[in-house]
Amino acid sequence: MDTLSQSFTFSQRAQKLSGSAIREILKVTARPEIISFAGGLPTPVGFPVEEMQSAFNKVLSEQGRVALQYTTTEGYLPLRQWLADQMSAEGASVHADEILLVNGSQQALDMLGKLFIDEGSKVLVESPTYLGALQALSVYDPAFVAIPTDDQGMIPEYVSAPEAMGARLLYALPNFQNPTGLRLPLERRQDLVERCAAAHIPIVEDDPYGELRYAGERLPSLLSLGRKAGATVIRLGTFSKVLAPGLRLGYIVAPAKIIDKLVQIKQATDLHTSTLTQMAVYEAVHNGFLDKHLPKVRDIYQKQCAIMLDAMDTHFPNTAKWTRPEGGMFIWVTLPKHVNASALLQKAIENLVAFVPGEPFYAGDDVQHNTLRLSFATVPEEKIREGIAILGKLIKEA
């Protein structure tokens, strides 16, 4: 008997926590013989190792005693100003005091949950949506309201439905969404911000994949459209996909009144994000490095995506449907209604292939068991073709 189990009591909040379904799958797929389309990890081939090493070395050699010290909760001002200039150039007119640097977008989601959600508060989410957001926000016991989607993404008119009224926030990924890979068209972006402005519902615009666009034209952010329409838009960004996730550096863009309250929350959480990391990232990006680096990263993902789509066209039955993303890292597959993707996963693992079933990406009862997510980001070409051939055979058998 575990005697320690009698010596403490978890909070009700802690007792409700559960592990990530994707993380549990990744434990299985850590075996080298598994062809894994499960992870949503950026490709290490695109990590700028030499540039980041040079940036850290320069910061430590020239400003080491500053970089190793505590800093302000808001974050390193030159980096915040650089971010503000970038977004202002894209039409959003952002000031540095409207930006808070955080430990990745996941911390941002947790902080926004603390800021906006009481037990039972309505939170609007796309159906399906990012699993990590559902996990982060679920800690605060919201009442999720699923907003339906189609092959163009979220359908804005459902935001005006009676069951959505009074929501504390709407969470959206307009660019190459995780898990579907879809991008919200301009007309729907405009409709969405106008409806949320009228209903006084803040929009949380999570945009980790926007810079991974390899087809189509750049579309205005919800932040830039929202500021013109009088909507409250809180934009989340990250350096995880454009530099490296190990940096754990993200940012929140919001009206100053919201940032002020988030600063108080962050002070009670971890005081501030790593000074050294913030300064090194600024050193790496402020002279235009991303303009040279990002095209190379986009080329990698574009090639990987094209290979997977070609293999799916060859090996998947015509009873299955899938998205054709123009950016990002994911393809979303919808199987015939009678095929359960979780059961299919067990068969796939037996055949040394893995993916993520769609179930964890849905909030509430609006679950489609015949869906799955494939990631092409980190798998070599020959393994993509081999794995998709095996998966296609299993889908046909199912």
DRENDO-1510 file (C-alpha; in Angstrom, 1 decimal, always signed):
<recs>
REC; n; res; u; v; w
REC; 1; MET; +0.0; +0.0; +0.0 .
REC; 2; ASP; +1.2; +3.5; -0.8 .
REC; 3; THR; +1.2; +5.2; +2.6 .
REC; 4; LEU; +1.9; +8.6; +1.0 .
REC; 5; SER; -1.5; +8.5; -0.7 .
REC; 6; GLN; -3.0; +9.0; +2.8 .
REC; 7; SER; -1.0; +12.1; +3.7 .
REC; 8; PHE; -2.3; +14.7; +1.2 .
REC; 9; THR; -5.4; +15.8; -0.6 .
REC; 10; PHE; -5.4; +17.2; -4.1 .
REC; 11; SER; -7.7; +20.1; -4.9 .
REC; 12; GLN; -10.9; +19.5; -6.8 .
REC; 13; ARG; -9.3; +21.3; -9.8 .
REC; 14; ALA; -6.2; +19.0; -9.7 .
REC; 15; GLN; -8.4; +15.9; -9.5 .
REC; 16; LYS; -10.2; +16.9; -12.7 .
REC; 17; LEU; -6.9; +17.2; -14.7 .
REC; 18; SER; -6.1; +14.5; -17.2 .
REC; 19; GLY; -3.0; +14.0; -19.4 .
REC; 20; SER; -2.7; +15.0; -23.1 .
REC; 21; ALA; -4.0; +12.3; -25.4 .
REC; 22; ILE; -1.3; +13.2; -27.9 .
REC; 23; ARG; +1.4; +13.0; -25.3 .
REC; 24; GLU; +0.2; +9.5; -24.4 .
REC; 25; ILE; +0.3; +8.5; -28.1 .
REC; 26; LEU; +3.8; +10.0; -28.4 .
REC; 27; LYS; +5.1; +7.6; -25.7 .
REC; 28; VAL; +4.1; +4.7; -27.9 .
REC; 29; THR; +5.6; +6.3; -31.0 .
REC; 30; ALA; +8.9; +7.0; -29.4 .
REC; 31; ARG; +9.9; +3.5; -30.7 .
REC; 32; PRO; +12.3; +4.1; -33.7 .
REC; 33; GLU; +10.5; +1.6; -35.9 .
REC; 34; ILE; +7.2; +3.5; -35.7 .
REC; 35; ILE; +6.3; +5.9; -38.6 .
REC; 36; SER; +4.7; +8.6; -36.6 .
REC; 37; PHE; +2.3; +11.2; -38.1 .
REC; 38; ALA; +1.1; +12.0; -34.6 .
REC; 39; GLY; +3.4; +14.7; -33.3 .
REC; 40; GLY; +2.9; +18.4; -34.0 .
REC; 41; LEU; +6.6; +19.1; -33.7 .
REC; 42; PRO; +8.4; +21.5; -36.0 .
REC; 43; THR; +11.1; +19.9; -38.1 .
REC; 44; PRO; +14.5; +20.2; -36.5 .
REC; 45; VAL; +15.9; +20.6; -40.0 .
REC; 46; GLY; +14.6; +24.2; -39.8 .
REC; 47; PHE; +16.1; +25.1; -36.5 .
REC; 48; PRO; +18.7; +28.0; -36.9 .
REC; 49; VAL; +21.2; +26.5; -34.6 .
REC; 50; GLU; +24.3; +28.5; -35.6 .
REC; 51; GLU; +22.4; +31.8; -35.6 .
REC; 52; MET; +20.9; +31.2; -32.2 .
REC; 53; GLN; +24.3; +30.2; -30.8 .
REC; 54; SER; +25.8; +33.4; -32.2 .
REC; 55; ALA; +23.0; +35.4; -30.7 .
REC; 56; PHE; +23.3; +33.9; -27.2 .
REC; 57; ASN; +27.1; +34.3; -27.4 .
REC; 58; LYS; +26.8; +38.0; -28.3 .
REC; 59; VAL; +24.3; +38.8; -25.6 .
REC; 60; LEU; +26.4; +37.0; -23.0 .
REC; 61; SER; +29.7; +38.6; -24.1 .
REC; 62; GLU; +28.3; +42.2; -24.4 .
REC; 63; GLN; +25.4; +42.3; -21.9 .
REC; 64; GLY; +25.9; +39.2; -19.8 .
REC; 65; ARG; +25.3; +40.8; -16.4 .
REC; 66; VAL; +22.0; +42.2; -17.6 .
REC; 67; ALA; +20.9; +39.1; -19.4 .
REC; 68; LEU; +21.4; +36.9; -16.3 .
REC; 69; GLN; +19.5; +39.3; -14.1 .
REC; 70; TYR; +15.8; +39.6; -13.3 .
REC; 71; THR; +13.8; +41.8; -15.7 .
REC; 72; THR; +10.5; +43.4; -15.9 .
REC; 73; THR; +7.4; +41.3; -16.1 .
REC; 74; GLU; +6.3; +42.9; -19.4 .
REC; 75; GLY; +9.5; +41.6; -21.0 .
REC; 76; TYR; +12.5; +43.0; -22.9 .
REC; 77; LEU; +11.4; +46.4; -24.4 .
REC; 78; PRO; +13.4; +46.2; -27.6 .
REC; 79; LEU; +11.8; +42.9; -28.5 .
REC; 80; ARG; +8.3; +44.2; -27.6 .
REC; 81; GLN; +9.0; +47.2; -29.8 .
REC; 82; TRP; +10.2; +45.0; -32.6 .
REC; 83; LEU; +7.0; +43.0; -32.4 .
REC; 84; ALA; +4.9; +46.1; -32.3 .
REC; 85; ASP; +6.6; +47.4; -35.4 .
REC; 86; GLN; +6.0; +44.1; -37.2 .
REC; 87; MET; +2.3; +44.1; -36.5 .
REC; 88; SER; +1.9; +47.8; -37.2 .
REC; 89; ALA; +3.4; +47.3; -40.6 .
REC; 90; GLU; +0.7; +44.7; -41.2 .
REC; 91; GLY; -2.1; +47.1; -40.4 .
REC; 92; ALA; -2.8; +46.6; -36.7 .
REC; 93; SER; -1.2; +49.8; -35.2 .
REC; 94; VAL; +0.2; +48.1; -32.0 .
REC; 95; HIS; +2.3; +49.8; -29.3 .
REC; 96; ALA; +4.9; +48.1; -27.2 .
REC; 97; ASP; +2.9; +48.6; -24.0 .
REC; 98; GLU; +0.2; +46.4; -25.5 .
REC; 99; ILE; +2.6; +43.4; -25.6 .
REC; 100; LEU; +3.5; +40.9; -22.9 .
REC; 101; LEU; +6.2; +38.3; -23.4 .
REC; 102; VAL; +5.4; +34.9; -22.0 .
REC; 103; ASN; +6.7; +31.3; -21.8 .
REC; 104; GLY; +5.1; +30.1; -25.0 .
REC; 105; SER; +1.5; +30.4; -26.1 .
REC; 106; GLN; +0.5; +27.7; -23.7 .
REC; 107; GLN; +1.2; +29.9; -20.8 .
REC; 108; ALA; -0.7; +32.7; -22.5 .
REC; 109; LEU; -3.8; +30.4; -22.7 .
REC; 110; ASP; -3.5; +29.5; -19.0 .
REC; 111; MET; -3.2; +33.2; -18.0 .
REC; 112; LEU; -6.2; +34.1; -20.1 .
REC; 113; GLY; -8.2; +31.4; -18.4 .
REC; 114; LYS; -7.3; +32.9; -15.1 .
REC; 115; LEU; -8.3; +36.4; -16.4 .
REC; 116; PHE; -11.7; +35.6; -18.0 .
REC; 117; ILE; -13.2; +32.3; -16.8 .
REC; 118; ASP; -15.2; +31.6; -13.7 .
REC; 119; GLU; -16.8; +28.2; -13.1 .
REC; 120; GLY; -19.5; +27.8; -15.8 .
REC; 121; SER; -18.5; +30.7; -17.9 .
REC; 122; LYS; -19.3; +30.2; -21.6 .
REC; 123; VAL; -16.2; +29.9; -23.9 .
REC; 124; LEU; -16.7; +29.6; -27.6 .
REC; 125; VAL; -14.4; +27.2; -29.5 .
REC; 126; GLU; -14.2; +25.9; -33.0 .
REC; 127; SER; -15.3; +22.3; -33.6 .
REC; 128; PRO; -12.7; +20.8; -33.8 .
REC; 129; THR; -10.1; +23.0; -32.1 .
REC; 130; TYR; -6.6; +22.9; -30.6 .
REC; 131; LEU; -6.4; +20.2; -27.9 .
REC; 132; GLY; -3.9; +22.2; -25.9 .
REC; 133; ALA; -6.3; +25.2; -25.6 .
REC; 134; LEU; -9.1; +22.9; -24.4 .
REC; 135; GLN; -6.7; +21.5; -21.7 .
REC; 136; ALA; -5.5; +24.9; -20.6 .
REC; 137; LEU; -8.9; +26.5; -20.4 .
REC; 138; SER; -10.6; +23.4; -18.9 .
REC; 139; VAL; -8.7; +23.9; -15.6 .
REC; 140; TYR; -11.0; +26.8; -14.9 .
REC; 141; ASP; -14.3; +24.9; -15.4 .
REC; 142; PRO; -15.8; +26.7; -18.4 .
REC; 143; ALA; -18.9; +25.7; -20.3 .
REC; 144; PHE; -17.6; +25.2; -23.8 .
REC; 145; VAL; -19.9; +26.1; -26.6 .
REC; 146; ALA; -18.8; +24.4; -29.9 .
REC; 147; ILE; -19.0; +26.6; -33.0 .
REC; 148; PRO; -19.6; +24.5; -36.1 .
REC; 149; THR; -17.1; +24.5; -39.0 .
REC; 150; ASP; -17.1; +23.5; -42.6 .
REC; 151; ASP; -14.5; +23.1; -45.3 .
REC; 152; GLN; -13.7; +26.8; -44.9 .
REC; 153; GLY; -13.3; +26.8; -41.2 .
REC; 154; MET; -15.5; +28.4; -38.5 .
REC; 155; ILE; -19.0; +29.5; -39.5 .
REC; 156; PRO; -19.4; +33.0; -38.0 .
REC; 157; GLU; -23.2; +33.2; -37.9 .
REC; 158; TYR; -23.2; +30.6; -35.0 .
REC; 159; VAL; -21.4; +33.2; -32.9 .
REC; 160; SER; -24.7; +35.1; -32.9 .
REC; 161; ALA; -26.8; +32.1; -31.8 .
REC; 162; PRO; -28.6; +32.4; -28.4 .
REC; 163; GLU; -26.4; +29.7; -26.8 .
REC; 164; ALA; -23.3; +31.8; -27.6 .
REC; 165; MET; -24.6; +35.0; -26.0 .
REC; 166; GLY; -22.7; +36.1; -22.9 .
REC; 167; ALA; -19.6; +34.2; -23.7 .
REC; 168; ARG; -16.4; +35.4; -21.9 .
REC; 169; LEU; -14.3; +34.8; -25.0 .
REC; 170; LEU; -14.0; +33.1; -28.4 .
REC; 171; TYR; -10.9; +31.1; -29.1 .
REC; 172; ALA; -9.9; +30.9; -32.8 .
REC; 173; LEU; -7.0; +29.8; -35.0 .
REC; 174; PRO; -7.6; +31.5; -38.3 .
REC; 175; ASN; -4.4; +30.5; -40.0 .
REC; 176; PHE; -3.8; +26.8; -40.9 .
REC; 177; GLN; -5.6; +25.6; -37.9 .
REC; 178; ASN; -4.5; +22.8; -35.6 .
REC; 179; PRO; -5.9; +20.2; -36.2 .
REC; 180; THR; -7.6; +20.8; -39.6 .
REC; 181; GLY; -5.0; +22.9; -41.5 .
REC; 182; LEU; -7.8; +25.2; -42.7 .
REC; 183; ARG; -7.4; +29.0; -43.1 .
REC; 184; LEU; -10.4; +31.3; -42.4 .
REC; 185; PRO; -11.3; +33.3; -45.6 .
REC; 186; LEU; -11.3; +37.1; -45.5 .
REC; 187; GLU; -15.1; +37.4; -45.7 .
REC; 188; ARG; -15.5; +35.2; -42.6 .
REC; 189; ARG; -12.8; +37.0; -40.7 .
REC; 190; GLN; -14.6; +40.3; -41.3 .
REC; 191; ASP; -18.0; +38.7; -40.4 .
REC; 192; LEU; -16.5; +37.2; -37.2 .
REC; 193; VAL; -15.0; +40.3; -35.8 .
REC; 194; GLU; -18.2; +42.3; -36.5 .
REC; 195; ARG; -20.4; +39.8; -34.8 .
REC; 196; CYS; -18.1; +39.5; -31.8 .
REC; 197; ALA; -17.9; +43.3; -31.6 .
REC; 198; ALA; -21.7; +43.5; -31.6 .
REC; 199; ALA; -22.0; +40.8; -28.9 .
REC; 200; HIS; -19.1; +42.2; -26.8 .
REC; 201; ILE; -17.3; +38.9; -27.0 .
REC; 202; PRO; -13.4; +39.1; -26.9 .
REC; 203; ILE; -11.6; +37.1; -29.5 .
REC; 204; VAL; -8.5; +35.2; -28.6 .
REC; 205; GLU; -6.6; +34.9; -32.0 .
REC; 206; ASP; -4.0; +32.2; -31.7 .
REC; 207; ASP; -1.6; +32.3; -34.6 .
REC; 208; PRO; +1.4; +29.9; -34.3 .
REC; 209; TYR; +1.3; +28.9; -38.0 .
REC; 210; GLY; +0.6; +32.1; -39.8 .
REC; 211; GLU; +4.2; +32.5; -41.0 .
REC; 212; LEU; +4.2; +29.0; -42.4 .
REC; 213; ARG; +2.1; +30.0; -45.4 .
REC; 214; TYR; +3.4; +28.4; -48.6 .
REC; 215; ALA; +0.4; +29.1; -50.9 .
REC; 216; GLY; -2.2; +31.8; -51.3 .
REC; 217; GLU; -2.0; +35.5; -50.3 .
REC; 218; ARG; -1.4; +36.9; -46.8 .
REC; 219; LEU; -4.7; +37.7; -45.1 .
REC; 220; PRO; -5.2; +40.4; -42.5 .
REC; 221; SER; -5.1; +39.3; -38.9 .
REC; 222; LEU; -8.2; +39.3; -36.7 .
REC; 223; LEU; -6.3; +41.8; -34.6 .
REC; 224; SER; -6.1; +44.3; -37.5 .
REC; 225; LEU; -9.7; +43.7; -38.6 .
REC; 226; GLY; -10.9; +43.8; -35.0 .
REC; 227; ARG; -9.4; +47.2; -34.3 .
REC; 228; LYS; -11.2; +48.7; -37.3 .
REC; 229; ALA; -14.5; +47.0; -36.3 .
REC; 230; GLY; -14.3; +47.9; -32.6 .
REC; 231; ALA; -13.9; +44.3; -31.5 .
REC; 232; THR; -11.6; +43.3; -28.6 .
REC; 233; VAL; -9.0; +40.9; -30.1 .
REC; 234; ILE; -6.3; +39.3; -28.0 .
REC; 235; ARG; -3.6; +38.0; -30.3 .
REC; 236; LEU; -1.2; +35.2; -29.3 .
REC; 237; GLY; +2.1; +34.6; -31.1 .
REC; 238; THR; +5.1; +32.4; -30.7 .
REC; 239; PHE; +8.7; +32.0; -31.8 .
REC; 240; SER; +8.3; +28.2; -31.5 .
REC; 241; LYS; +7.4; +27.7; -35.2 .
REC; 242; VAL; +9.6; +30.4; -36.8 .
REC; 243; LEU; +12.7; +29.8; -34.7 .
REC; 244; ALA; +12.5; +26.9; -32.2 .
REC; 245; PRO; +10.1; +25.6; -29.6 .
REC; 246; GLY; +12.8; +25.0; -27.1 .
REC; 247; LEU; +13.1; +28.7; -26.6 .
REC; 248; ARG; +9.7; +28.7; -24.9 .
REC; 249; LEU; +9.0; +32.3; -26.0 .
REC; 250; GLY; +5.6; +33.7; -27.0 .
REC; 251; TYR; +3.7; +36.9; -26.6 .
REC; 252; ILE; +0.2; +38.3; -26.0 .
REC; 253; VAL; -1.0; +41.4; -27.8 .
REC; 254; ALA; -4.0; +43.1; -26.2 .
REC; 255; PRO; -5.4; +46.5; -25.2 .
REC; 256; ALA; -3.3; +48.0; -22.4 .
REC; 257; LYS; -6.0; +47.5; -19.8 .
REC; 258; ILE; -6.0; +43.7; -20.4 .
REC; 259; ILE; -2.2; +43.6; -20.5 .
REC; 260; ASP; -2.0; +45.4; -17.1 .
REC; 261; LYS; -4.1; +42.7; -15.5 .
REC; 262; LEU; -2.2; +39.9; -17.3 .
REC; 263; VAL; +1.0; +41.4; -15.9 .
REC; 264; GLN; -0.4; +41.0; -12.4 .
REC; 265; ILE; -1.2; +37.4; -13.1 .
REC; 266; LYS; +2.2; +36.7; -14.5 .
REC; 267; GLN; +3.9; +38.3; -11.5 .
REC; 268; ALA; +2.1; +35.8; -9.3 .
REC; 269; THR; +3.0; +33.0; -11.7 .
REC; 270; ASP; +6.7; +33.2; -12.6 .
REC; 271; LEU; +7.7; +36.9; -12.2 .
REC; 272; HIS; +8.9; +37.1; -15.9 .
REC; 273; THR; +10.1; +35.1; -18.9 .
REC; 274; SER; +13.8; +34.3; -19.2 .
REC; 275; THR; +15.8; +37.6; -19.7 .
REC; 276; LEU; +18.6; +35.8; -21.6 .
REC; 277; THR; +16.2; +34.1; -24.0 .
REC; 278; GLN; +14.3; +37.3; -24.8 .
REC; 279; MET; +17.6; +39.2; -25.4 .
REC; 280; ALA; +19.0; +36.5; -27.6 .
REC; 281; VAL; +15.8; +36.2; -29.7 .
REC; 282; TYR; +15.9; +40.0; -30.2 .
REC; 283; GLU; +19.5; +39.8; -31.3 .
REC; 284; ALA; +18.6; +37.0; -33.8 .
REC; 285; VAL; +15.6; +38.6; -35.4 .
REC; 286; HIS; +15.9; +42.4; -35.3 .
REC; 287; ASN; +18.2; +42.8; -38.3 .
REC; 288; GLY; +15.9; +40.9; -40.7 .
REC; 289; PHE; +17.0; +37.4; -40.2 .
REC; 290; LEU; +13.5; +35.9; -40.4 .
REC; 291; ASP; +13.1; +37.4; -43.9 .
REC; 292; LYS; +15.9; +35.0; -45.0 .
REC; 293; HIS; +15.1; +32.1; -42.7 .
REC; 294; LEU; +11.4; +31.7; -43.1 .
REC; 295; PRO; +11.3; +31.0; -46.9 .
REC; 296; LYS; +13.6; +28.0; -46.2 .
REC; 297; VAL; +11.3; +26.7; -43.5 .
REC; 298; ARG; +8.2; +27.2; -45.7 .
REC; 299; ASP; +9.9; +25.2; -48.5 .
REC; 300; ILE; +10.4; +22.3; -46.2 .
REC; 301; TYR; +6.8; +22.2; -45.1 .
REC; 302; GLN; +5.5; +22.7; -48.6 .
REC; 303; LYS; +7.5; +19.8; -49.9 .
REC; 304; GLN; +6.5; +17.5; -47.0 .
REC; 305; CYS; +2.8; +18.4; -47.4 .
REC; 306; ALA; +2.8; +17.8; -51.1 .
REC; 307; ILE; +4.4; +14.4; -50.7 .
REC; 308; MET; +1.8; +13.3; -48.1 .
REC; 309; LEU; -1.1; +14.6; -50.2 .
REC; 310; ASP; +0.2; +12.8; -53.3 .
REC; 311; ALA; +0.5; +9.5; -51.3 .
REC; 312; MET; -3.0; +10.0; -49.9 .
REC; 313; ASP; -4.4; +10.5; -53.4 .
REC; 314; THR; -2.7; +7.2; -54.4 .
REC; 315; HIS; -3.5; +5.0; -51.4 .
REC; 316; PHE; -6.6; +6.3; -49.6 .
REC; 317; PRO; -10.1; +5.2; -50.6 .
REC; 318; ASN; -12.4; +7.8; -52.2 .
REC; 319; THR; -14.8; +7.3; -49.3 .
REC; 320; ALA; -12.3; +9.3; -47.1 .
REC; 321; LYS; -12.0; +13.1; -47.3 .
REC; 322; TRP; -9.2; +15.3; -46.3 .
REC; 323; THR; -8.1; +18.9; -46.2 .
REC; 324; ARG; -5.4; +20.4; -48.5 .
REC; 325; PRO; -3.7; +23.0; -46.4 .
REC; 326; GLU; -1.9; +26.0; -47.9 .
REC; 327; GLY; +0.3; +26.3; -44.8 .
REC; 328; GLY; +1.1; +24.9; -41.4 .
REC; 329; MET; +1.8; +21.3; -40.4 .
REC; 330; PHE; -1.5; +19.3; -40.4 .
REC; 331; ILE; -3.9; +17.4; -42.6 .
REC; 332; TRP; -7.4; +16.5; -41.3 .
REC; 333; VAL; -9.0; +13.3; -42.4 .
REC; 334; THR; -12.7; +12.4; -42.3 .
REC; 335; LEU; -13.4; +8.7; -42.7 .
REC; 336; PRO; -16.8; +7.0; -43.4 .
REC; 337; LYS; -19.2; +7.3; -40.4 .
REC; 338; HIS; -18.8; +3.7; -39.3 .
REC; 339; VAL; -15.0; +3.8; -39.0 .
REC; 340; ASN; -13.8; +4.6; -35.4 .
REC; 341; ALA; -10.4; +6.3; -35.6 .
REC; 342; SER; -9.3; +5.2; -32.1 .
REC; 343; ALA; -9.9; +1.6; -33.0 .
REC; 344; LEU; -8.0; +2.2; -36.3 .
REC; 345; LEU; -5.1; +3.7; -34.3 .
REC; 346; GLN; -4.6; +0.4; -32.5 .
REC; 347; LYS; -4.5; -1.5; -35.8 .
REC; 348; ALA; -2.1; +1.1; -37.2 .
REC; 349; ILE; +0.3; +0.9; -34.3 .
REC; 350; GLU; +0.4; -2.9; -34.7 .
REC; 351; ASN; +1.5; -2.1; -38.3 .
REC; 352; LEU; +4.1; +0.4; -37.0 .
REC; 353; VAL; +2.2; +3.6; -38.0 .
REC; 354; ALA; +0.7; +6.3; -35.7 .
REC; 355; PHE; -1.6; +9.3; -36.0 .
REC; 356; VAL; -3.9; +11.2; -33.6 .
REC; 357; PRO; -7.6; +10.3; -33.5 .
REC; 358; GLY; -9.9; +13.3; -33.8 .
REC; 359; GLU; -11.8; +12.8; -30.6 .
REC; 360; PRO; -9.7; +14.9; -28.2 .
REC; 361; PHE; -10.0; +18.0; -30.5 .
REC; 362; TYR; -13.7; +18.3; -29.8 .
REC; 363; ALA; -15.4; +20.1; -26.9 .
REC; 364; GLY; -18.5; +18.7; -25.2 .
REC; 365; ASP; -20.7; +16.2; -26.9 .
REC; 366; ASP; -19.9; +17.3; -30.4 .
REC; 367; VAL; -17.4; +14.6; -31.1 .
REC; 368; GLN; -16.8; +13.0; -34.5 .
REC; 369; HIS; -15.2; +9.6; -33.9 .
REC; 370; ASN; -14.4; +9.1; -37.6 .
REC; 371; THR; -11.8; +11.8; -37.8 .
REC; 372; LEU; -8.0; +11.9; -37.4 .
REC; 373; ARG; -5.0; +14.3; -37.7 .
REC; 374; LEU; -1.9; +13.7; -39.7 .
REC; 375; SER; +1.3; +15.7; -39.3 .
REC; 376; PHE; +3.9; +15.7; -42.1 .
REC; 377; ALA; +6.4; +18.0; -40.5 .
REC; 378; THR; +9.1; +15.6; -39.2 .
REC; 379; VAL; +8.8; +12.5; -41.3 .
REC; 380; PRO; +11.2; +11.8; -44.2 .
REC; 381; GLU; +9.8; +11.4; -47.7 .
REC; 382; GLU; +10.2; +7.7; -48.0 .
REC; 383; LYS; +8.6; +7.1; -44.6 .
REC; 384; ILE; +5.7; +9.4; -45.5 .
REC; 385; ARG; +5.0; +7.3; -48.6 .
REC; 386; GLU; +5.4; +4.0; -46.7 .
REC; 387; GLY; +3.3; +5.0; -43.7 .
REC; 388; ILE; +0.5; +6.4; -45.9 .
REC; 389; ALA; +0.4; +3.3; -48.0 .
REC; 390; ILE; +0.0; +1.2; -44.8 .
REC; 391; LEU; -2.7; +3.5; -43.4 .
REC; 392; GLY; -4.6; +3.6; -46.6 .
REC; 393; LYS; -4.7; -0.2; -46.6 .
REC; 394; LEU; -6.0; -0.3; -43.0 .
REC; 395; ILE; -8.7; +2.3; -43.8 .
REC; 396; LYS; -9.9; +0.2; -46.8 .
REC; 397; GLU; -10.0; -2.9; -44.6 .
REC; 398; ALA; -12.0; -0.9; -42.0 .
</recs>
